[in-house]
Amino acid sequence: QYDAAISSLFIGQNYPNPAAGTTTIPLPSAARERSILLFDITGRLISSHQVAPAATNYQLSTSELRPGMYYYQVFDGAEFIGGRSMQVLR
């Protein structure tokens, strides 16, 4: 039970990383809609994305992003689940 509870909270590292074009963010399954917030290296919010409750992956387009480091955070409602950094290349 403990392992199942911990794995349900796991936010995976996006792949490929570094990304060029699109990247996939692995997510834990959830009973409700989640959101992904994408920030640049200075902490400026770049975009917000809604994720369907049953989704376990989210395809993020990086084609409009400038090359550099970014940070994404995942929320389940108002609850912070986790975050990771990612690199975007051209």
Secondary structure, DSSP 8 states (H G I E B T S, - for coil): -HHHHHHTT-----BSSSBSSEEEEE----SS-EEEEEEETTS-EEEEEEE-TT-SEEEEE-TTS-SEEEEEEEEETTEEEEEEEEEE--
